[in-house]
Amino acid sequence: MSEKASNAAQSAKTLGLGLVLGFYGLGFLSLAAVYALAVIMSIWLAALIVGAVLAVIASIFISSGATKLKRLDPTPDKDIRSTEENVQWAKNQIK
């Protein structure tokens, strides 16, 4: 069970790290993109375009991380087998 929990934690870390780094890094890049686009169009339209592109990219990362978490099987197979073996051993000791 701890093995699967570790895998789930790793997937959650990856998702969280992607979200945090994406937020900060793309924040500065989006600001630069808005300023660059503002040279050829009005600033509100430039900000709208950059925001829409970032929203699509963010949804891709979030979807990817959520898919990884959904693929994990939370059933503790190893622990169940170990418990079954212990029960069988205890039954054999009683006989």
DOBA-569088 format. One line per 4 residues: number of its first residue (from 1); their letters; for each residue x, y, z of N, C-alpha, C, O, CB. Coordinates in nm, 2 decimals, padded with zeros to 4 digits. Glycine has a CB too. Layout:
N
NUM	a	X Y Z X Y Z X Y Z X Y Z X Y Z | ...
***
This chain:
95
1	msek	00.08 -00.12 00.00 00.00 00.00 00.00 00.09 00.13 00.00 00.06 00.22 -00.07 -00.09 00.00 00.12 | 00.20 00.12 00.08 00.29 00.24 00.08 00.35 00.26 -00.06 00.38 00.37 -00.09 00.39 00.22 00.19 | 00.37 00.15 -00.13 00.43 00.17 -00.27 00.33 00.24 -00.36 00.38 00.33 -00.43 00.46 00.03 -00.33 | 00.20 00.21 -00.35 00.11 00.28 -00.43 00.09 00.42 -00.39 00.06 00.52 -00.47 -00.03 00.21 -00.44
5	asna	00.09 00.44 -00.25 00.08 00.58 -00.20 00.20 00.66 -00.24 00.18 00.78 -00.27 00.07 00.58 -00.05 | 00.31 00.60 -00.25 00.43 00.67 -00.30 00.42 00.71 -00.44 00.46 00.82 -00.48 00.56 00.58 -00.28 | 00.36 00.62 -00.52 00.34 00.66 -00.67 00.24 00.77 -00.68 00.25 00.86 -00.77 00.29 00.53 -00.74 | 00.13 00.76 -00.60 00.03 00.87 -00.60 00.09 01.00 -00.56 00.06 01.11 -00.62 -00.09 00.83 -00.51
9	aqsa	00.17 01.00 -00.46 00.24 01.12 -00.41 00.33 01.18 -00.52 00.34 01.30 -00.54 00.32 01.09 -00.28 | 00.40 01.09 -00.59 00.49 01.14 -00.69 00.41 01.20 -00.81 00.45 01.30 -00.86 00.57 01.02 -00.75 | 00.30 01.14 -00.84 00.22 01.20 -00.95 00.16 01.33 -00.90 00.15 01.43 -00.98 00.10 01.11 -00.98 | 00.12 01.34 -00.78 00.07 01.47 -00.73 00.18 01.58 -00.72 00.15 01.69 -00.75 00.01 01.45 -00.59
13	ktlg	00.30 01.54 -00.68 00.41 01.63 -00.68 00.44 01.68 -00.82 00.46 01.80 -00.84 00.54 01.56 -00.63 | 00.43 01.59 -00.92 00.46 01.63 -01.06 00.35 01.73 -01.10 00.38 01.83 -01.17 00.46 01.51 -01.15 | 00.23 01.70 -01.07 00.12 01.79 -01.11 00.13 01.93 -01.04 00.12 02.03 -01.10 -00.02 01.73 -01.07 | 00.16 01.93 -00.91 00.18 02.05 -00.84 00.30 02.13 -00.89 00.29 02.25 -00.90 00.19 02.02 -00.69
17	lglv	00.41 02.06 -00.91 00.52 02.13 -00.96 00.50 02.20 -01.10 00.54 02.31 -01.12 00.64 02.04 -00.97 | 00.43 02.12 -01.18 00.40 02.18 -01.31 00.31 02.30 -01.30 00.32 02.40 -01.38 00.33 02.07 -01.40 | 00.21 02.29 -01.21 00.12 02.41 -01.19 00.20 02.53 -01.14 00.18 02.64 -01.19 00.01 02.37 -01.10 | 00.28 02.51 -01.04 00.35 02.62 -00.98 00.45 02.69 -01.07 00.45 02.81 -01.09 00.42 02.58 -00.85
21	lgfy	00.53 02.60 -01.13 00.63 02.65 -01.23 00.57 02.72 -01.35 00.61 02.82 -01.40 00.73 02.54 -01.27 | 00.46 02.65 -01.39 00.39 02.71 -01.51 00.33 02.84 -01.47 00.33 02.94 -01.56 00.28 02.61 -01.55 | 00.28 02.86 -01.35 00.22 02.98 -01.31 00.32 03.10 -01.31 00.30 03.20 -01.37 00.16 02.97 -01.17 | 00.43 03.08 -01.25 00.53 03.18 -01.24 00.60 03.21 -01.37 00.61 03.32 -01.42 00.63 03.15 -01.13
25	glgf	00.65 03.10 -01.44 00.72 03.12 -01.56 00.63 03.18 -01.67 00.68 03.28 -01.74 00.77 02.99 -01.61 | 00.51 03.13 -01.69 00.43 03.18 -01.79 00.37 03.32 -01.75 00.33 03.40 -01.84 00.31 03.09 -01.81 | 00.37 03.35 -01.62 00.33 03.49 -01.59 00.42 03.59 -01.65 00.37 03.69 -01.70 00.33 03.50 -01.43 | 00.55 03.57 -01.63 00.65 03.66 -01.69 00.65 03.66 -01.84 00.65 03.76 -01.91 00.78 03.64 -01.64
29	lsla	00.64 03.54 -01.90 00.63 03.53 -02.04 00.51 03.59 -02.10 00.51 03.65 -02.21 00.65 03.38 -02.09 | 00.40 03.57 -02.03 00.27 03.63 -02.08 00.28 03.78 -02.07 00.22 03.85 -02.16 00.15 03.58 -02.00 | 00.34 03.83 -01.97 00.35 03.98 -01.96 00.43 04.03 -02.08 00.40 04.13 -02.14 00.42 04.02 -01.83 | 00.54 03.96 -02.11 00.62 04.00 -02.23 00.54 03.99 -02.36 00.55 04.07 -02.45 00.75 03.92 -02.24
33	avya	00.47 03.88 -02.37 00.39 03.86 -02.49 00.28 03.97 -02.51 00.25 04.01 -02.62 00.32 03.72 -02.49 | 00.22 04.01 -02.40 00.12 04.11 -02.40 00.18 04.24 -02.45 00.12 04.31 -02.53 00.05 04.13 -02.26 | 00.30 04.28 -02.39 00.36 04.40 -02.44 00.40 04.39 -02.58 00.39 04.49 -02.65 00.49 04.42 -02.35 | 00.45 04.27 -02.63 00.49 04.26 -02.77 00.37 04.27 -02.86 00.37 04.34 -02.96 00.56 04.13 -02.79
37	lavi	00.26 04.21 -02.82 00.14 04.22 -02.91 00.07 04.36 -02.90 00.00 04.40 -02.99 00.03 04.12 -02.87 | 00.09 04.43 -02.79 00.03 04.56 -02.78 00.09 04.66 -02.87 00.04 04.77 -02.90 00.05 04.61 -02.63 | 00.21 04.63 -02.93 00.27 04.71 -03.03 00.18 04.72 -03.16 00.17 04.82 -03.23 00.41 04.67 -03.07 | 00.12 04.60 -03.19 00.04 04.59 -03.32 -00.11 04.59 -03.30 -00.18 04.60 -03.40 00.08 04.47 -03.39
41	msiw	-00.16 04.58 -03.17 -00.30 04.58 -03.15 -00.33 04.65 -03.01 -00.23 04.68 -02.94 -00.36 04.44 -03.15 | -00.45 04.67 -02.98 -00.48 04.73 -02.85 -00.44 04.63 -02.74 -00.45 04.51 -02.75 -00.63 04.77 -02.84 | -00.41 04.69 -02.63 -00.36 04.61 -02.52 -00.46 04.51 -02.46 -00.42 04.40 -02.42 -00.31 04.70 -02.41 | -00.59 04.55 -02.46 -00.69 04.46 -02.40 -00.70 04.33 -02.49 -00.72 04.22 -02.44 -00.82 04.53 -02.39
45	laal	-00.69 04.35 -02.62 -00.70 04.23 -02.71 -00.57 04.15 -02.70 -00.58 04.02 -02.70 -00.71 04.28 -02.86 | -00.46 04.21 -02.68 -00.34 04.13 -02.66 -00.34 04.05 -02.53 -00.30 03.93 -02.53 -00.21 04.23 -02.66 | -00.39 04.11 -02.43 -00.41 04.04 -02.30 -00.51 03.92 -02.31 -00.49 03.82 -02.26 -00.45 04.13 -02.19 | -00.61 03.95 -02.39 -00.72 03.84 -02.41 -00.66 03.72 -02.48 -00.68 03.61 -02.45 -00.84 03.90 -02.48
49	ivga	-00.58 03.75 -02.59 -00.53 03.64 -02.67 -00.43 03.56 -02.58 -00.43 03.44 -02.59 -00.46 03.70 -02.79 | -00.34 03.63 -02.51 -00.24 03.56 -02.43 -00.30 03.48 -02.32 -00.26 03.37 -02.30 -00.14 03.66 -02.37 | -00.40 03.54 -02.26 -00.48 03.46 -02.15 -00.55 03.34 -02.20 -00.55 03.24 -02.14 -00.58 03.55 -02.09 | -00.60 03.35 -02.32 -00.67 03.23 -02.38 -00.57 03.12 -02.41 -00.60 03.00 -02.38 -00.75 03.27 -02.51
53	vlav	-00.46 03.15 -02.47 -00.36 03.05 -02.50 -00.31 02.99 -02.37 -00.29 02.86 -02.37 -00.24 03.12 -02.58 | -00.28 03.07 -02.27 -00.24 03.01 -02.14 -00.34 02.92 -02.07 -00.30 02.82 -02.01 -00.20 03.12 -02.05 | -00.47 02.95 -02.09 -00.57 02.87 -02.03 -00.58 02.73 -02.10 -00.60 02.63 -02.03 -00.71 02.94 -02.04 | -00.56 02.73 -02.23 -00.56 02.60 -02.30 -00.44 02.52 -02.26 -00.45 02.40 -02.23 -00.55 02.63 -02.45
57	iasi	-00.32 02.58 -02.25 -00.20 02.51 -02.20 -00.21 02.45 -02.06 -00.18 02.34 -02.03 -00.08 02.60 -02.21 | -00.27 02.54 -01.97 -00.29 02.49 -01.83 -00.38 02.38 -01.82 -00.36 02.28 -01.75 -00.34 02.61 -01.75 | -00.49 02.38 -01.90 -00.59 02.27 -01.90 -00.52 02.14 -01.95 -00.56 02.03 -01.90 -00.71 02.30 -01.99 | -00.43 02.14 -02.04 -00.36 02.03 -02.09 -00.28 01.97 -01.97 -00.28 01.84 -01.95 -00.27 02.06 -02.21
61	fiss	-00.20 02.05 -01.90 -00.12 02.00 -01.79 -00.20 01.94 -01.68 -00.17 01.84 -01.62 -00.03 02.11 -01.74 | -00.31 02.01 -01.64 -00.40 01.96 -01.54 -00.46 01.83 -01.58 -00.47 01.74 -01.49 -00.51 02.07 -01.50 | -00.51 01.82 -01.70 -00.57 01.69 -01.75 -00.47 01.58 -01.74 -00.50 01.47 -01.71 -00.62 01.71 -01.89 | -00.34 01.61 -01.78 -00.24 01.50 -01.78 -00.21 01.45 -01.64 -00.20 01.33 -01.62 -00.11 01.56 -01.85
65	gatk	-00.20 01.54 -01.55 -00.18 01.50 -01.41 -00.29 01.43 -01.35 -00.27 01.33 -01.28 -00.14 01.62 -01.32 | -00.41 01.47 -01.38 -00.53 01.40 -01.33 -00.55 01.26 -01.39 -00.59 01.17 -01.32 -00.66 01.49 -01.36 | -00.51 01.25 -01.51 -00.52 01.12 -01.58 -00.42 01.02 -01.51 -00.45 00.90 -01.49 -00.48 01.13 -01.73 | -00.30 01.07 -01.48 -00.20 00.99 -01.41 -00.25 00.94 -01.27 -00.23 00.82 -01.24 -00.07 01.06 -01.39
69	lkrl	-00.32 01.03 -01.20 -00.37 00.99 -01.07 -00.48 00.89 -01.08 -00.50 00.80 -01.00 -00.42 01.12 -01.00 | -00.57 00.91 -01.19 -00.68 00.81 -01.21 -00.63 00.67 -01.24 -00.70 00.58 -01.21 -00.77 00.87 -01.31 | -00.52 00.66 -01.31 -00.47 00.53 -01.35 -00.42 00.45 -01.24 -00.40 00.33 -01.25 -00.36 00.55 -01.46 | -00.39 00.51 -01.13 -00.33 00.44 -01.01 -00.44 00.35 -00.95 -00.55 00.39 -00.93 -00.27 00.53 -00.91
73	dptp	-00.40 00.23 -00.92 -00.49 00.13 -00.85 -00.47 00.14 -00.70 -00.36 00.10 -00.66 -00.47 -00.01 -00.91 | -00.57 00.19 -00.63 -00.55 00.21 -00.48 -00.55 00.08 -00.40 -00.53 00.08 -00.28 -00.64 00.30 -00.43 | -00.58 -00.03 -00.47 -00.60 -00.16 -00.39 -00.46 -00.21 -00.34 -00.37 -00.22 -00.43 -00.66 -00.27 -00.48 | -00.44 -00.23 -00.22 -00.31 -00.27 -00.16 -00.29 -00.42 -00.18 -00.30 -00.50 -00.09 -00.30 -00.24 -00.01
77	dkdi	-00.27 -00.47 -00.31 -00.25 -00.61 -00.34 -00.15 -00.68 -00.26 -00.17 -00.79 -00.21 -00.22 -00.62 -00.49 | -00.03 -00.62 -00.24 00.08 -00.68 -00.17 00.04 -00.70 -00.02 00.07 -00.80 00.04 00.21 -00.59 -00.18 | -00.02 -00.60 00.04 -00.07 -00.61 00.18 -00.17 -00.72 00.19 -00.18 -00.79 00.29 -00.12 -00.48 00.23 | -00.27 -00.73 00.10 -00.37 -00.83 00.10 -00.31 -00.97 00.10 -00.35 -01.06 00.18 -00.47 -00.81 -00.01
81	rste	-00.22 -00.99 00.01 -00.15 -01.12 00.00 -00.08 -01.15 00.12 -00.08 -01.27 00.17 -00.05 -01.12 -00.12 | -00.01 -01.06 00.18 00.07 -01.08 00.30 -00.03 -01.11 00.42 00.00 -01.20 00.50 00.15 -00.96 00.34 | -00.14 -01.05 00.43 -00.23 -01.08 00.53 -00.29 -01.21 00.52 -00.31 -01.29 00.61 -00.35 -00.97 00.54 | -00.33 -01.25 00.39 -00.38 -01.38 00.36 -00.28 -01.49 00.40 -00.32 -01.60 00.46 -00.42 -01.40 00.22
85	envq	-00.15 -01.47 00.37 -00.05 -01.56 00.41 -00.04 -01.57 00.56 -00.02 -01.68 00.62 00.09 -01.52 00.35 | -00.05 -01.46 00.63 -00.04 -01.46 00.78 -00.16 -01.54 00.84 -00.14 -01.61 00.93 -00.04 -01.32 00.83 | -00.28 -01.52 00.78 -00.39 -01.59 00.83 -00.38 -01.74 00.81 -00.41 -01.82 00.90 -00.52 -01.54 00.76 | -00.33 -01.78 00.69 -00.31 -01.92 00.66 -00.20 -01.98 00.76 -00.22 -02.09 00.80 -00.26 -01.94 00.51
89	wakn	-00.09 -01.91 00.78 00.01 -01.95 00.87 -00.05 -01.97 01.01 -00.02 -02.07 01.08 00.13 -01.85 00.88 | -00.13 -01.87 01.06 -00.19 -01.89 01.19 -00.29 -02.01 01.20 -00.29 -02.07 01.30 -00.27 -01.76 01.23 | -00.36 -02.03 01.09 -00.45 -02.15 01.09 -00.37 -02.28 01.10 -00.41 -02.37 01.17 -00.54 -02.15 00.97 | -00.26 -02.28 01.03 -00.17 -02.40 01.03 -00.11 -02.42 01.17 -00.09 -02.53 01.21 -00.06 -02.39 00.93
93	qik	-00.08 -02.31 01.24 -00.02 -02.32 01.38 -00.12 -02.37 01.48 -00.09 -02.44 01.57 00.03 -02.19 01.42 | -00.25 -02.34 01.46 -00.36 -02.38 01.55 -00.38 -02.53 01.54 -00.42 -02.60 01.64 -00.48 -02.30 01.52 | -00.37 -02.59 01.42 -00.40 -02.73 01.39 -00.31 -02.82 01.47 -00.32 -02.94 01.46 -00.39 -02.76 01.25
***
